[in-house]
Amino acid sequence: MSSTFSFIVLTYNEEIHLSRLLDSLTGLDAQVYILDSGSTDSTLSIANTYGATVLTHPFENHPRQWDFALKNFDIQTPWVICLDADHVVTPELKAQLLAFKDEDYAGVDGIYFSRKNYFKGRWIKHGGYYPFYMLKMFRFDKGYSDLNEAMDHRFIVPGKTVIWKDGHLLEENLKENNIRFWIEKHNRYSDLVAHEEVERMQKIRLQTIQPKFRGSPDERTAWLKQLWWQLPLYVRPMIYFIYRFIFRLGILDGRDGTIFHFLQGYWFRLVVDIKIDEINRQKGLTKQTQHWVSPVKFVFSFLALFLVFYYFNILFFGLTSPGNNYNAFLADHLNYIQWLRQFLLDSSTAIIKMFGFTAINNNYELLVAGRGTIRLVYSCLGLGVISFFAAFVIAYPKPLVRKIIFLVSGIVAIEIINIIRFVLLAIFWNKRSPQIIDHHTLFNIIIYILICFSLYLWIKEPSKS
């Protein structure tokens, strides 16, 4: 048996996963300890087949289960590796473990593994899910389970940590291929998270890890959690989903990835916020949510307004463009899309001339002498982000005058940034050089970041009657 590290695994009815995990550990010649919480399937039989040492303990939550395991197994190695039953050690990670020597890590208390998460057989590569580092290997006499977390479990070591980026730990819960299981599981988790957050509001529960944006992966997570707790309920799930799906490119994870990001990034967190609201009302702690007239009404109002604004613009563009549905009256007398395009062209042209360039424009194109031409198509006008911004501001419960002021100033700011983009493109953009990122995408990323930040400040600003 390995004299350097041992494995601890938590199980509960894991016959579908356990053999897969234990097979991936073969060749490491390490002792495996399994803490079971009352399996009724063949989990324990599989554990015995592989020669694992087994203890049973009633399940309360993951942090306490890991705490029990670390305190009650007779670990004889200086290092321990703590895994879930749905994990798999890849050959690359196994090679690193085979080459591991305690003396090479003098002064190191913990090692982060790089995780690949799978949902319905698909690797969730985007949306902030990769790379993702988990402290899974640590000195047995130094590491401990963080009992200040009710659900989002982690281990803590007092000293230095390192990250193994090359080998991977795969995580794929095959039970979650049945969406009913996933929903029921996360509904239970939402109870734990909601109660935990209410306790944090009341200063009953504190963070163990010191929050640091540029610290270890867990310190960075602790810092982000503090930011998350400051965001208003019901708004933060939407902000997080947009950030994850658009800015962190979760949209590239395909159909199953989209389902995962929506359920895990929006639905789960919305359920948590609803339950926090319910707990606060039951306990009379309404200060946190008193400014919410109707959270559900806000969410649906925002979505409805956004869809109306977004698709109305597309419909109007179709009616005012030559084609089968062309409407001459709208095109000649009420064409706000063409007015906006002309305003952007004229403003950009005027600024370019201020810098000493010769520039002219027609209804669609901007020409700069010696630099070339840029064409302002529909997607350049910023109507999509304006639709998002306007829908949010109108739906949010604030006094009407404050809404109007913020809405007008926000739209003006969006189009000022748009004009700056056109000026820079007209002067500096080389169409022949390879483009690392499309300028429409870059513009949308910048605008959405600024919108989310400004909305956050606007929401936090106290309303005056």
Long-range contacts (C-beta under 8 A, 24 or more apart in sequence): 1-29, 1-30, 1-31, 2-28, 2-29, 2-30, 2-31, 2-77, 3-77, 4-77, 4-78, 4-79, 4-100, 4-101, 4-102, 5-30, 5-77, 5-78, 5-79, 5-80, 5-81, 5-97, 5-100, 5-137, 6-30, 6-31, 6-32, 6-33, 6-75, 6-76, 6-77, 6-79, 6-80, 6-81, 6-140, 7-31, 7-32, 7-33, 7-80, 7-81, 7-82, 7-83, 8-32, 8-33, 8-34, 8-35, 8-66, 8-69, 8-70, 8-73, 8-75, 8-80, 8-81, 8-82, 8-83, 9-33, 9-34, 9-35, 9-52, 9-82, 9-83, 9-84, 9-85, 10-34, 10-35, 10-36, 10-37, 10-62, 10-65, 10-66, 10-69, 10-84, 10-85, 11-35, 11-36, 11-37, 11-39, 11-43, 11-47, 11-85, 12-36, 12-37, 12-38, 12-39, 12-43, 12-59, 13-39, 13-40, 13-41, 13-43, 14-39, 14-41, 14-43, 14-85, 14-86, 15-39, 15-41, 15-42, 15-43, 15-46, 16-174, 16-175, 17-85, 17-86, 17-173, 17-174, 18-43, 18-46, 18-47, 18-85, 19-46, 19-50, 20-88, 21-83, 21-85, 21-86, 21-87, 21-88, 21-89, 22-46, 22-50, 22-52, 24-88, 24-89, 24-90, 24-94, 25-89, 25-94, 27-94, 27-98, 28-89, 28-94, 28-97, 28-98, 30-77, 30-81, 31-76, 31-77, 33-69, 33-73, 33-75, 35-65, 35-68, 35-69, 35-72, 35-73, 37-65, 61-150, 61-151, 61-153, 61-192, 62-151, 62-153, 63-145, 63-146, 63-147, 63-149, 63-150, 63-153, 64-145, 64-147, 66-145, 66-153, 66-155, 67-144, 67-145, 67-147, 70-140, 70-143, 70-144, 70-145, 75-140, 77-140, 78-102, 78-139, 78-140, 78-141, 79-137, 79-138, 79-139, 79-140, 80-137, 80-138, 80-139, 80-140, 80-143, 81-136, 81-137, 82-136, 82-137, 82-155, 83-136, 83-169, 84-171, 86-171, 86-172, 86-173, 86-174, 87-169, 87-170, 87-171, 88-169, 88-170, 88-171, 88-172, 89-169, 89-170, 90-167, 90-168, 90-169, 90-170, 92-166, 92-167, 92-168, 93-164, 93-167, 93-168, 93-169, 94-167, 95-167, 96-164, 96-166, 96-167, 97-167, 105-162, 107-159, 107-160, 108-159, 108-160, 108-161, 108-162, 109-138, 109-139, 109-142, 109-143, 109-157, 109-158, 109-159, 109-160, 109-161, 110-135, 110-137, 110-138, 110-139, 110-142, 110-143, 110-155, 110-157, 110-159, 110-160, 110-161, 110-162, 111-135, 111-136, 111-137, 111-138, 111-161, 111-162, 111-163, 111-164, 112-136, 112-161, 112-162, 112-163, 112-164, 112-216, 112-217, 113-137, 113-164, 113-167, 113-168, 113-169, 114-163, 114-164, 114-165, 114-166, 114-167, 114-168, 114-169, 115-168, 115-169, 115-170, 115-171, 116-168, 116-169, 116-170, 116-171, 117-171, 117-172, 118-170, 118-171, 118-172, 119-172, 119-176, 119-256, 119-257, 119-259, 119-260, 120-176, 120-177, 120-256, 120-259, 120-260, 121-172, 121-177, 121-256, 122-253, 122-254, 122-256, 122-257, 122-260, 124-253, 124-257, 124-260, 124-261, 125-252, 125-253, 125-257, 126-248, 126-249, 126-250, 126-251, 126-252, 126-253, 126-257, 127-244, 127-245, 127-248, 127-249, 127-250, 127-253, 127-257, 127-261, 127-265, 128-244, 128-248, 128-250, 131-165, 132-217, 133-163, 133-165, 133-217, 134-169, 134-217, 135-161, 135-216, 135-217, 135-218, 136-169, 146-208, 146-209, 148-205, 148-206, 148-207, 148-208, 149-196, 149-208, 150-192, 150-193, 150-195, 150-196, 150-205, 151-189, 151-192, 151-193, 151-196, 152-193, 154-209, 154-218, 154-221, 156-208, 156-209, 156-218, 161-216, 163-217, 182-263, 183-263, 186-263, 186-264, 186-268, 186-271, 187-271, 189-268, 190-268, 190-271, 190-272, 190-275, 191-275, 193-272, 194-272, 194-275, 194-276, 194-279, 195-279, 197-229, 197-272, 197-276, 198-276, 198-279, 198-280, 198-283, 198-285, 200-229, 201-229, 201-280, 201-285, 201-288, 202-285, 230-460, 231-456, 232-292, 232-459, 232-460, 233-273, 233-276, 233-277, 233-288, 233-289, 233-292, 233-295, 234-270, 234-273, 234-292, 234-295, 234-298, 234-299, 235-455, 235-459, 236-269, 236-273, 237-265, 237-266, 237-267, 237-269, 237-270, 237-273, 238-266, 238-299, 238-302, 239-452, 239-455, 239-456, 240-265, 240-266, 240-269, 241-265, 241-266, 242-448, 242-452, 243-452, 246-444, 246-445, 246-448, 247-445, 247-448, 247-449, 270-299, 291-397, 291-463, 292-397, 293-397, 298-395, 298-396, 298-397, 301-394, 301-395, 302-391, 302-392, 302-395, 302-396, 303-391, 305-390, 305-391, 305-394, 305-395, 306-387, 306-388, 306-391, 306-392, 308-391, 309-386, 309-387, 309-390, 309-391, 310-383, 310-384, 310-387, 310-388, 313-337, 313-383, 313-384, 313-387, 317-378, 337-378, 337-381, 337-383, 338-363, 340-381, 340-383, 340-415, 341-376, 341-381, 343-415, 344-376, 344-380, 344-381, 344-415, 344-418, 344-419, 344-422, 345-376, 345-422, 347-419, 348-419, 348-422, 348-423, 348-426, 351-419, 351-423, 352-423, 352-426, 352-427, 355-427, 357-427, 359-426, 366-422, 366-426, 368-426, 368-427, 371-426, 371-427, 372-426, 372-429, 372-431, 374-422, 374-425, 374-426, 374-429, 376-422, 379-440, 380-418, 380-422, 380-440, 381-418, 382-414, 382-415, 382-418, 382-443, 382-447, 384-444, 385-414, 385-444, 385-447, 385-448, 385-451, 386-411, 386-414, 388-448, 388-451, 389-414, 389-451, 389-455, 392-455, 393-455, 393-458, 396-459, 398-458, 398-463, 399-463, 399-464, 399-465, 402-463, 406-458, 410-451, 410-454, 413-450, 414-447, 414-451, 417-443, 417-446, 417-447, 417-450, 418-443
